[in-house]
Amino acid sequence: MSQSQADSLGAAPRERSEFPADDAAELPPAPEIDTTKPHIARMYDYILGGKNNYAVDREAAEKVLAASPHVRVGARANRRFLIDAVRWLAQEAGVRQFLDIGSGLPTQQNVHEVVQAIDPDARVVYVDNDPLVRVHAEALLATDPNTIVLEGDLRDPQALLNRPELRDHLDFSQPIALLLVAVLHFIQDTQQAYRIVKTLCDALPPGSYLAISHVLKDEKQEGPAAQARAMYSRPGFGAVPRTKDEILGFFTGLTPVGDGLVHLADWTVPGKSIDHAGDRKVVAVDDPAALRRLSGMCGIARIDR
């Protein structure tokens, strides 16, 4: 869903005056979409400045931003990691297939837009458990035969791998980039999270890659950051920050790329020096001090067997 997550969120929120005058008039595009409870993907969309959200999502997101204003930088940093990682995987590693699980709502520089700018024939599968994501993504992708969206649950990776649509769209004999960006911290049980990642990685051929970002557990952080994490840890969200060693566990058996797992503030494209300004055509992250206050890690690893 990432991302969309306590210390991984952030972009300047819209003013209250931009809220619809009549929230009751906000009708979901599909009957199965629940607009009575906040949803992580829609909150993330709101904080990034999107429009695919509802009053309940905006209210919850505003509470997170009020408790921890620096998370607006976090969302941009997390998005920058996704875009830079995907571009590197396509341009430098030569990957032409991408499986983005917990993709969230369409927003700035989607994965398929980044990779298909390099190779129009590159194939992308988006997976999310929110029907709103499926509805909006299907509309966005109506004329794109190389990109599909599936409604699925990360917590059942084998069922996802068994989906005929997935197998028809991706060639599992060729390298695939697995993107688990700002989503694994929503799996509360760490051993279960490890099993999920292993099941997915074991299904991918040699030469494939895993890219992740994850909220970092920092016992020294108190006050606003802790309050924001607490909001996401309440029933219905269940975000679980993890230590660096615990996050490193997701790369067990894989070959780290570049600097491996690093703090979001230290992320740079493999082989390049740090540029905190980032790609201004995508998401500018030009406040190193704010980046340092973020509690998040990210990295890429290669599957070698």
JOMO-V775315 format. One line per field, one symbol per residue. ss: DSSP state (H for helix, E for strand, C for the rest). psi: psi as a letter, one per 30 degrees, with the letter a starting at -180 (. if undefined). burial: # if it has 16 or more other ideal C-beta (glycine too) atoms within 10 Angstrom, else .. A space follows every 10 residues. Layout:
BEGIN
ss = ???
psi = ???
burial = ???
END
This chain:
BEGIN
ss = CCCCCHHHCC CCCCCHHHCC CCHHHCCCCC CCCCCCCCCH HHHHHHHCCC CCCCHHHHHH HHHHHHHCCC HHHHHHHHHH HHHHHHHHHH HCCCCCEEEE ECCCCCCCCC HHHHHHHHCC CCEEEEEECC HHHHHHHHHH CCCCCCEEEE ECCCCCHHHH HCCHHHHHHC CCCCCCEEEE ECCHHHCCCH HHHHHHHHHH HHCCCCCCEE EEEEEECCCC CCCHHHHHHH HHCCCCCCCC CECHHHHHHH HCCCEECCCC CEEHHHCCCC CCCCCCCCCC CCCCCCCHHH HHCCCEEEEE EECCC
psi = .aijkdgglk lklllfffkk ejfffjklfk ffkjgfkkke eeeeeeffgl gilleeeeee eeeeeeeiff feeeeeeeee eeeeeeeeee eefgkgkkjj khfakkakil eeeeeffejf fkkkkkklgj feeeeeeeee gegjfgklkk jlkffieeee ffkeeeeeek jgflkkjjji jhefffjeje eeeeeeeeee effklkfllk kllkkkjjff kabeeeeeee efflkfdhkj klleeeefff gkfljkkbgb klkefgklkk fllkjffajf fdjkigieee effkillllk lkjj.
burial = ########## #.##...... .......... ..#.#..### ########.# .#######.# ##.##.##.# ########## ########## ..#.###### #######.## ######.... .######### #######..# #....##### ##.#..#..# #....#..## ....###### #######..# ..##.##..# #.##...### ########.. #..###.##. ###...#.## ##...###.# #..#..##.. #####.#### .....#.#.. .##.#.#..# #.######## ###..
END
